[in-house]
Amino acid sequence: QVQLVESGGGLVQAGGSQRLSCAASGIIFSIYTMGWYRQAPGKQRELVATIASTITSDGSTNYADSVKGRFTISRDNAKNTVYLDMNSLKPDDTAVYYCNARFRSTGNYWGQGTQVTVSS
């Protein structure tokens, strides 16, 4: 059974920092592209950042324009965990953040989400 469990969400003031973690189980974590997505109230879910596998690919990262220079995605294959370090947070970053694990066309899994609220 695949599980992606996010943690680290909560309330933070604008300009502050927060780290999200996503612990994966039930998959061969190292071969998966891992990502963070978010969904604000009344809006569609959107990509925040992805990080490719370091085994089947080059471990490259990709960011939404809105978070470039502020957010950093990283992974620890030994711990089956992906992180999202968020700095200079803005009220517009308020959303439910979801962890995603994807492997070609055979695997696509989601976590339950963690709420991040940035107060102005």
C-alpha positions as CSV (number, residue, x, y, z in Angstrom):
1,Q,0.0,0.0,0.0
2,V,1.4,3.3,-1.1
3,Q,1.4,6.1,1.5
4,L,2.6,9.7,1.2
5,V,2.4,11.5,4.5
6,E,2.9,15.3,4.5
7,S,3.9,17.2,7.6
8,G,5.1,20.7,8.5
9,G,2.2,22.8,7.6
10,G,0.6,25.5,9.8
11,L,0.3,29.2,10.3
12,V,3.2,31.5,9.5
13,Q,3.6,35.2,9.2
14,A,4.4,36.8,5.9
15,G,8.1,36.9,5.2
16,G,8.6,33.8,7.3
17,S,9.8,30.4,6.5
18,Q,8.5,26.9,6.7
19,R,9.6,23.4,5.8
20,L,7.3,20.7,4.5
21,S,8.2,17.1,4.6
22,C,6.6,14.1,2.8
23,A,7.5,10.6,3.9
24,A,6.8,7.9,1.3
25,S,6.2,4.2,1.8
26,G,5.2,1.3,-0.4
27,I,7.1,2.6,-3.4
28,I,10.7,2.4,-4.6
29,F,11.1,6.0,-3.7
30,S,14.4,6.6,-5.5
31,I,13.0,6.0,-8.9
32,Y,10.1,8.3,-8.6
33,T,9.8,11.9,-9.6
34,M,8.6,13.7,-6.5
35,G,6.6,16.9,-6.5
36,W,4.7,19.4,-4.4
37,Y,1.5,20.9,-5.6
38,R,-0.9,23.3,-4.0
39,Q,-4.6,24.3,-4.1
40,A,-5.9,27.5,-2.8
41,P,-9.7,27.9,-2.1
42,G,-11.6,28.3,-5.3
43,K,-8.6,27.6,-7.5
44,Q,-7.3,24.6,-9.3
45,R,-4.4,22.5,-8.0
46,E,-1.1,23.9,-9.4
47,L,2.4,22.7,-9.6
48,V,4.8,24.2,-7.0
49,A,8.0,22.2,-7.6
50,T,9.3,18.8,-8.8
51,I,12.5,16.9,-8.4
52,A,13.5,14.1,-10.7
53,S,14.8,10.7,-9.7
54,T,18.6,10.6,-9.2
55,I,18.5,6.9,-10.3
56,T,16.6,7.0,-13.5
57,S,17.2,10.6,-14.3
58,D,19.4,13.5,-13.3
59,G,17.7,14.7,-10.1
60,S,16.9,18.0,-11.8
61,T,14.4,20.4,-10.2
62,N,11.6,22.5,-11.7
63,Y,9.7,25.3,-10.1
64,A,6.6,27.4,-10.7
65,D,7.6,31.0,-11.6
66,S,5.7,32.2,-8.6
67,V,8.0,30.4,-6.2
68,K,11.4,30.5,-8.0
69,G,14.1,31.9,-5.7
70,R,11.9,31.5,-2.6
71,F,11.2,27.7,-2.4
72,T,13.6,24.8,-2.6
73,I,12.7,21.2,-3.2
74,S,15.1,18.4,-2.1
75,R,15.0,14.7,-1.5
76,D,16.7,12.2,0.8
77,N,16.5,8.7,-0.8
78,A,17.8,7.1,2.3
79,K,14.8,8.4,4.3
80,N,12.3,8.1,1.5
81,T,11.4,11.8,2.1
82,V,11.0,14.8,0.0
83,Y,11.2,18.3,1.4
84,L,10.0,21.8,0.4
85,D,11.8,24.7,2.1
86,M,9.7,27.8,1.8
87,N,11.2,31.2,2.4
88,S,9.8,34.8,2.1
89,L,6.3,33.5,2.3
90,K,3.5,35.6,1.1
91,P,-0.3,35.5,1.8
92,D,-0.7,34.2,-1.8
93,D,1.2,31.1,-0.8
94,T,-1.7,30.1,1.5
95,A,-3.0,26.8,0.2
96,V,-3.3,23.1,0.9
97,Y,0.1,21.6,-0.2
98,Y,0.1,18.1,-1.7
99,C,2.9,15.7,-2.1
100,N,3.0,13.7,-5.4
101,A,5.0,10.7,-6.5
102,R,5.1,9.8,-10.2
103,F,6.9,7.1,-12.2
104,R,6.3,7.2,-15.9
105,S,2.8,6.1,-16.7
106,T,2.6,3.3,-14.1
107,G,2.5,5.2,-10.8
108,N,0.9,8.4,-9.7
109,Y,0.2,8.9,-6.0
110,W,-0.9,11.7,-3.8
111,G,-0.7,12.6,-0.2
112,Q,-3.6,13.8,1.9
113,G,-2.3,17.4,1.9
114,T,-1.2,19.8,4.6
115,Q,-2.5,23.3,5.1
116,V,-0.2,26.3,4.9
117,T,-1.6,29.6,6.0
118,V,0.4,32.8,5.6
119,S,-0.9,35.8,7.6
120,S,-0.3,39.3,6.5
